[in-house]
Amino acid sequence: MPLISRSIVRKEVATLVVMLGFLWLYEVTIRDSRPAREAALHDPTVPVPGARQRFTATAYCKGTRTASGVDVRSGIAAADPALLPVGSVVSLATTDARYNGIYTIMDTGPAVQGRILDLYMWSCHDALAFGRRDADVTVLRLGWNPKASAPDTLPLP
């Protein structure tokens, strides 16, 4: 150690070697984490605009205000915000054509976890009759960002 402390050139060389070592370690780490980041961005289990996926649809009728702050009404649905954030717009297709249509995700709930879409219905009798059924869901817009819309739903320039 005394040899390094006496010479400024040796100190600069040692500092340069340490800096290059850290730079090399940083580059190696970044290269290894890029595929993991890209895999997370393209996770096939997470809905993307234009994707058609199978969900379980249920119905609810209670409450006056959604998690987003708007009053409940027909055309509103609750979903897991990790999959379909508030503001998302989906097209729903079930075996019963009465419930097919466009729904806006404006609500969340503790029971709405994973691939469950909870549709608001004015009548509690209709909500109970709806029960639990499979539904094909096409994501038209993910969240509030209009740029996160399915390509065929974007307005023409």
C-alpha positions as YAML, in Angstrom:
chain: A
units: angstrom
residues:
- id: 1
  name: MET
  ca: [0.00, 0.00, 0.00]
- id: 2
  name: PRO
  ca: [2.79, 2.50, 0.64]
- id: 3
  name: LEU
  ca: [3.86, 2.27, -3.04]
- id: 4
  name: ILE
  ca: [0.47, 3.51, -4.27]
- id: 5
  name: SER
  ca: [0.24, 6.33, -1.75]
- id: 6
  name: ARG
  ca: [3.59, 7.89, -2.82]
- id: 7
  name: SER
  ca: [2.87, 8.30, -6.53]
- id: 8
  name: ILE
  ca: [0.03, 10.31, -8.02]
- id: 9
  name: VAL
  ca: [0.34, 8.37, -11.30]
- id: 10
  name: ARG
  ca: [-0.14, 5.08, -9.45]
- id: 11
  name: LYS
  ca: [-3.20, 6.50, -7.69]
- id: 12
  name: GLU
  ca: [-4.68, 7.58, -11.03]
- id: 13
  name: VAL
  ca: [-3.95, 4.17, -12.61]
- id: 14
  name: ALA
  ca: [-5.54, 2.35, -9.65]
- id: 15
  name: THR
  ca: [-8.59, 4.64, -9.82]
- id: 16
  name: LEU
  ca: [-8.90, 4.09, -13.57]
- id: 17
  name: VAL
  ca: [-8.67, 0.29, -13.16]
- id: 18
  name: VAL
  ca: [-11.37, 0.34, -10.47]
- id: 19
  name: MET
  ca: [-13.62, 2.58, -12.61]
- id: 20
  name: LEU
  ca: [-13.21, 0.31, -15.62]
- id: 21
  name: GLY
  ca: [-14.02, -2.70, -13.43]
- id: 22
  name: PHE
  ca: [-17.25, -1.07, -12.21]
- id: 23
  name: LEU
  ca: [-18.16, -0.02, -15.75]
- id: 24
  name: TRP
  ca: [-17.59, -3.56, -17.03]
- id: 25
  name: LEU
  ca: [-19.68, -5.00, -14.17]
- id: 26
  name: TYR
  ca: [-22.46, -2.52, -14.92]
- id: 27
  name: GLU
  ca: [-22.51, -3.40, -18.62]
- id: 28
  name: VAL
  ca: [-22.58, -7.13, -17.90]
- id: 29
  name: THR
  ca: [-25.49, -6.67, -15.48]
- id: 30
  name: ILE
  ca: [-27.46, -4.50, -17.91]
- id: 31
  name: ARG
  ca: [-27.03, -6.99, -20.77]
- id: 32
  name: ASP
  ca: [-28.31, -9.81, -18.57]
- id: 33
  name: SER
  ca: [-31.37, -7.93, -17.37]
- id: 34
  name: ARG
  ca: [-32.58, -6.74, -20.81]
- id: 35
  name: PRO
  ca: [-34.17, -10.08, -21.80]
- id: 36
  name: ALA
  ca: [-35.90, -10.27, -18.41]
- id: 37
  name: ARG
  ca: [-37.28, -6.77, -18.84]
- id: 38
  name: GLU
  ca: [-38.49, -7.52, -22.37]
- id: 39
  name: ALA
  ca: [-40.11, -10.76, -21.20]
- id: 40
  name: ALA
  ca: [-41.98, -8.81, -18.52]
- id: 41
  name: LEU
  ca: [-43.13, -6.26, -21.10]
- id: 42
  name: HIS
  ca: [-44.47, -9.00, -23.38]
- id: 43
  name: ASP
  ca: [-46.07, -11.20, -20.74]
- id: 44
  name: PRO
  ca: [-48.80, -13.15, -22.57]
- id: 45
  name: THR
  ca: [-50.97, -13.32, -19.46]
- id: 46
  name: VAL
  ca: [-51.34, -9.53, -19.24]
- id: 47
  name: PRO
  ca: [-54.01, -8.13, -21.58]
- id: 48
  name: VAL
  ca: [-52.85, -5.73, -24.29]
- id: 49
  name: PRO
  ca: [-54.99, -3.54, -26.57]
- id: 50
  name: GLY
  ca: [-56.56, -5.70, -29.26]
- id: 51
  name: ALA
  ca: [-56.08, -8.93, -27.29]
- id: 52
  name: ARG
  ca: [-59.00, -11.31, -26.93]
- id: 53
  name: GLN
  ca: [-58.88, -13.35, -23.74]
- id: 54
  name: ARG
  ca: [-61.14, -15.55, -21.65]
- id: 55
  name: PHE
  ca: [-62.42, -14.06, -18.39]
- id: 56
  name: THR
  ca: [-65.02, -15.13, -15.85]
- id: 57
  name: ALA
  ca: [-67.91, -12.68, -15.73]
- id: 58
  name: THR
  ca: [-70.01, -12.05, -12.63]
- id: 59
  name: ALA
  ca: [-72.50, -9.30, -11.79]
- id: 60
  name: TYR
  ca: [-73.14, -6.91, -8.92]
- id: 61
  name: CYS
  ca: [-75.97, -4.52, -8.11]
- id: 62
  name: LYS
  ca: [-75.09, -2.85, -4.81]
- id: 63
  name: GLY
  ca: [-73.41, 0.48, -4.28]
- id: 64
  name: THR
  ca: [-73.82, 4.01, -5.55]
- id: 65
  name: ARG
  ca: [-70.28, 5.09, -6.38]
- id: 66
  name: THR
  ca: [-67.39, 3.28, -8.08]
- id: 67
  name: ALA
  ca: [-63.73, 3.26, -7.07]
- id: 68
  name: SER
  ca: [-63.09, 5.89, -9.76]
- id: 69
  name: GLY
  ca: [-65.62, 8.23, -8.15]
- id: 70
  name: VAL
  ca: [-68.41, 8.06, -10.75]
- id: 71
  name: ASP
  ca: [-71.94, 6.93, -9.98]
- id: 72
  name: VAL
  ca: [-72.83, 3.36, -10.92]
- id: 73
  name: ARG
  ca: [-74.75, 2.78, -14.15]
- id: 74
  name: SER
  ca: [-75.11, 0.23, -16.92]
- id: 75
  name: GLY
  ca: [-71.98, -0.28, -18.98]
- id: 76
  name: ILE
  ca: [-69.65, -0.14, -15.98]
- id: 77
  name: ALA
  ca: [-67.58, -3.09, -14.87]
- id: 78
  name: ALA
  ca: [-65.12, -3.85, -12.08]
- id: 79
  name: ALA
  ca: [-61.81, -5.60, -12.76]
- id: 80
  name: ASP
  ca: [-58.47, -6.36, -11.16]
- id: 81
  name: PRO
  ca: [-56.46, -3.14, -11.65]
- id: 82
  name: ALA
  ca: [-53.29, -5.17, -12.17]
- id: 83
  name: LEU
  ca: [-54.81, -6.63, -15.36]
- id: 84
  name: LEU
  ca: [-57.31, -3.99, -16.49]
- id: 85
  name: PRO
  ca: [-56.66, -0.59, -14.90]
- id: 86
  name: VAL
  ca: [-59.47, 1.87, -14.25]
- id: 87
  name: GLY
  ca: [-60.40, 3.61, -17.50]
- id: 88
  name: SER
  ca: [-59.95, 0.52, -19.65]
- id: 89
  name: VAL
  ca: [-62.59, -0.19, -22.27]
- id: 90
  name: VAL
  ca: [-63.46, -3.77, -23.18]
- id: 91
  name: SER
  ca: [-65.84, -5.56, -25.50]
- id: 92
  name: LEU
  ca: [-67.59, -8.46, -23.80]
- id: 93
  name: ALA
  ca: [-69.08, -11.51, -25.52]
- id: 94
  name: THR
  ca: [-71.02, -14.11, -23.52]
- id: 95
  name: THR
  ca: [-73.44, -16.89, -24.42]
- id: 96
  name: ASP
  ca: [-76.36, -14.52, -23.66]
- id: 97
  name: ALA
  ca: [-76.49, -11.66, -26.19]
- id: 98
  name: ARG
  ca: [-78.28, -9.37, -23.68]
- id: 99
  name: TYR
  ca: [-75.00, -8.83, -21.85]
- id: 100
  name: ASN
  ca: [-72.71, -8.50, -24.85]
- id: 101
  name: GLY
  ca: [-71.34, -5.03, -25.50]
- id: 102
  name: ILE
  ca: [-68.83, -2.38, -24.55]
- id: 103
  name: TYR
  ca: [-67.97, -1.91, -20.86]
- id: 104
  name: THR
  ca: [-65.75, 0.67, -19.18]
- id: 105
  name: ILE
  ca: [-63.70, -0.47, -16.19]
- id: 106
  name: MET
  ca: [-64.54, 2.11, -13.53]
- id: 107
  name: ASP
  ca: [-64.56, -0.03, -10.41]
- id: 108
  name: THR
  ca: [-62.39, -2.44, -8.46]
- id: 109
  name: GLY
  ca: [-63.12, -4.63, -5.50]
- id: 110
  name: PRO
  ca: [-61.55, -7.05, -3.05]
- id: 111
  name: ALA
  ca: [-63.36, -10.00, -4.67]
- id: 112
  name: VAL
  ca: [-62.29, -8.98, -8.18]
- id: 113
  name: GLN
  ca: [-58.87, -10.58, -8.45]
- id: 114
  name: GLY
  ca: [-57.33, -12.12, -11.55]
- id: 115
  name: ARG
  ca: [-59.37, -12.80, -14.68]
- id: 116
  name: ILE
  ca: [-62.74, -11.80, -13.26]
- id: 117
  name: LEU
  ca: [-64.93, -9.08, -14.75]
- id: 118
  name: ASP
  ca: [-67.77, -7.91, -12.49]
- id: 119
  name: LEU
  ca: [-70.58, -6.20, -14.46]
- id: 120
  name: TYR
  ca: [-72.86, -3.62, -12.84]
- id: 121
  name: MET
  ca: [-76.58, -4.33, -13.21]
- id: 122
  name: TRP
  ca: [-79.39, -2.12, -11.99]
- id: 123
  name: SER
  ca: [-81.55, -5.06, -10.94]
- id: 124
  name: CYS
  ca: [-80.25, -7.36, -8.20]
- id: 125
  name: HIS
  ca: [-82.59, -10.04, -9.56]
- id: 126
  name: ASP
  ca: [-80.82, -9.83, -12.95]
- id: 127
  name: ALA
  ca: [-77.41, -9.86, -11.26]
- id: 128
  name: LEU
  ca: [-78.28, -13.05, -9.35]
- id: 129
  name: ALA
  ca: [-79.70, -14.64, -12.50]
- id: 130
  name: PHE
  ca: [-76.52, -13.74, -14.39]
- id: 131
  name: GLY
  ca: [-74.44, -15.78, -11.94]
- id: 132
  name: ARG
  ca: [-70.94, -16.72, -13.05]
- id: 133
  name: ARG
  ca: [-70.17, -17.44, -16.70]
- id: 134
  name: ASP
  ca: [-67.29, -17.51, -19.15]
- id: 135
  name: ALA
  ca: [-66.82, -14.46, -21.35]
- id: 136
  name: ASP
  ca: [-64.55, -13.51, -24.21]
- id: 137
  name: VAL
  ca: [-63.09, -10.09, -23.51]
- id: 138
  name: THR
  ca: [-61.40, -7.95, -26.17]
- id: 139
  name: VAL
  ca: [-59.39, -5.05, -24.78]
- id: 140
  name: LEU
  ca: [-60.20, -1.90, -26.75]
- id: 141
  name: ARG
  ca: [-58.25, 0.52, -24.55]
- id: 142
  name: LEU
  ca: [-55.96, -0.14, -21.60]
- id: 143
  name: GLY
  ca: [-56.37, 2.55, -18.93]
- id: 144
  name: TRP
  ca: [-57.05, 6.20, -19.74]
- id: 145
  name: ASN
  ca: [-54.35, 6.66, -22.39]
- id: 146
  name: PRO
  ca: [-55.96, 6.89, -25.86]
- id: 147
  name: LYS
  ca: [-52.64, 5.77, -27.38]
- id: 148
  name: ALA
  ca: [-53.09, 2.45, -25.55]
- id: 149
  name: SER
  ca: [-56.03, 1.59, -27.82]
- id: 150
  name: ALA
  ca: [-56.37, -1.38, -30.11]
- id: 151
  name: PRO
  ca: [-55.03, -0.48, -33.57]
- id: 152
  name: ASP
  ca: [-58.38, -0.88, -35.32]
- id: 153
  name: THR
  ca: [-60.17, 1.42, -32.83]
- id: 154
  name: LEU
  ca: [-57.90, 4.46, -33.29]
- id: 155
  name: PRO
  ca: [-59.41, 7.42, -35.14]
- id: 156
  name: LEU
  ca: [-58.04, 8.17, -38.59]
- id: 157
  name: PRO
  ca: [-55.59, 11.13, -38.79]
...
